[in-house]
Amino acid sequence: ATGGMDQLAQYIAEDFFMGKSITESGYKMALASYPAYQNSGNYGVRNFVNRMTRWTKLRIAMVPWTVPLEPFSESLLASLMFSWACAHFFEWNMLVVFLYRLLVWFLLDYTLFRVLENGYLQISKIDFLVAWLVRETLTPYVILCALWDPTINWRTGRYRLRCGGKAEEVLPV
């Protein structure tokens, strides 16, 4: 139905396009009740930023209409807007509302993490807090990096994404 792997080779996000092709062929899909872990084996903030930037570039190329909306789904901007609205409409203290909203967001993320790990954490609560803060504060930087440079470094090649998600290799000059 999909035309085989050769049909998908033009994409970096071939898994997305395979799923899209399958559903467009009339098949139904179901999600597993447990997450698929993707441990890259390479840890560190720089590796995390590079992976998140690459995934953001893929989302921009595949579903460009989401680009202006994506920042609003992040904890800092959403909490800032919520606290401003509460200050404006209810005259609540903006800083207090902002901090409470971030605390609730953090606790929900922490709870989700515990559920995914079957209640057992392999890191301390402090480590989780630091990792969460790093992730949340790096998001604007990741989005800007993705918008600034549309090329993707993947494995041994450099690719430029075209609208729709097709990748073209950028040859060295």
Residue pairs with C-beta under 8 A, 6 or more apart in sequence:
1 21
1 22
1 25
1 27
2 8
2 18
2 21
2 22
2 25
3 21
5 14
7 21
8 14
8 17
8 18
8 21
10 166
10 167
11 17
11 165
11 166
11 167
12 58
12 152
12 154
12 159
12 161
12 165
12 167
13 58
13 62
13 165
16 58
16 62
16 165
17 165
19 29
22 29
23 29
35 116
40 47
40 51
45 134
45 138
48 135
48 138
49 138
49 141
49 142
49 145
50 153
52 138
52 139
52 142
53 142
53 145
53 146
54 152
54 153
54 154
56 70
56 142
56 143
56 145
56 146
57 146
57 150
57 152
57 161
58 152
58 161
58 165
59 66
59 67
59 70
60 67
60 146
60 147
60 150
60 161
61 150
61 161
61 162
61 163
61 164
61 165
62 164
62 165
64 163
67 147
70 143
71 77
71 139
71 140
71 143
72 78
72 81
74 136
74 139
74 140
75 102
75 105
75 106
75 136
76 102
76 136
76 137
76 139
76 140
78 101
78 105
79 98
79 101
79 102
79 105
80 98
82 97
82 98
82 101
83 92
83 94
83 95
83 97
83 98
83 101
84 94
86 92
86 94
86 97
87 93
87 94
87 97
106 129
106 132
109 132
110 125
110 128
110 132
113 121
113 128
114 121
121 128
123 131
150 160
150 161
151 158
151 159
151 160
151 170
152 158
152 159
152 160
152 161
152 167
157 169
157 170
158 169
158 170
159 167
159 168
159 169
159 170
160 167
160 168
160 170
161 167
162 168
